[in-house]
Amino acid sequence: MTIEEVDEKRGTIIASTKTSFFGWGEDVSLIFKDLGNKTSVVVQSSSPSQIITWGKNEVNEDQVLEGIYRDLKGL
């Protein structure tokens, strides 16, 4: 997954995935919301060239969460 754009004011990150055997690549949006003592992260995937996701949205979400966990673990 490649980060394409970061907007700290809006709390968003736009990323993309490459074309693979499982899909034609997806646009992935991460939306961060401050909830006081915790943060909510919404992960949305879309692929304009594909109607059926074949579980790729869940794979993208898992990759994002694993990356966040890995980064936080190093703190």
C-alpha positions in Angstrom: 0.0 0.0 0.0 1.3 3.4 -1.0 0.3 6.7 0.8 -0.8 9.2 -1.8 -2.0 12.1 0.3 -2.1 13.1 4.0 -4.4 15.8 5.3 -3.7 16.4 9.0 -6.4 19.2 9.3 -9.1 16.9 8.0 -7.6 13.8 9.7 -7.4 11.8 6.5 -4.9 9.6 4.6 -5.5 8.5 1.0 -3.6 5.4 -0.1 -3.6 3.0 -3.0 -2.8 -0.6 -3.7 -1.2 -2.1 -6.8 -2.8 -4.3 -9.3 -2.5 -7.9 -8.3 -3.9 -11.4 -9.0 -6.7 -10.5 -6.7 -7.7 -7.2 -8.0 -7.0 -4.1 -10.2 -5.9 -2.0 -7.3 -7.9 -0.1 -4.8 -8.1 3.4 -3.4 -8.0 3.3 0.4 -9.2 6.1 2.6 -8.4 6.3 6.3 -10.4 8.8 8.4 -9.2 9.5 11.9 -11.6 11.0 14.5 -10.5 12.2 17.9 -12.9 10.8 20.5 -11.3 12.4 23.5 -9.3 9.6 25.2 -9.2 7.4 22.1 -9.2 7.6 18.3 -11.5 6.1 15.8 -10.1 4.9 12.4 -12.5 4.3 9.5 -11.0 2.4 6.6 -12.8 2.6 3.2 -11.7 0.8 0.1 -13.0 1.3 -3.4 -12.1 0.0 -6.9 -13.8 1.7 -9.8 -13.0 -1.1 -12.1 -14.3 -3.9 -9.9 -17.9 -4.7 -8.8 -17.1 -7.6 -6.5 -14.5 -7.0 -3.8 -13.7 -10.7 -3.2 -12.8 -9.9 0.5 -10.2 -7.3 -0.6 -11.7 -4.6 1.7 -11.0 -6.8 4.7 -7.5 -7.5 3.5 -6.8 -3.7 3.2 -8.3 -3.1 6.6 -6.1 -5.8 8.2 -3.0 -4.3 6.5 -3.7 -0.9 7.9 -4.4 -2.1 11.4 -1.3 -4.3 11.3 0.8 -1.3 10.2 -0.6 0.9 13.0 0.0 -1.9 15.6 3.6 -2.4 14.3 4.3 1.3 14.5 2.8 1.7 18.0 4.6 -1.4 19.3 7.9 0.3 18.4 7.2 3.4 20.6 
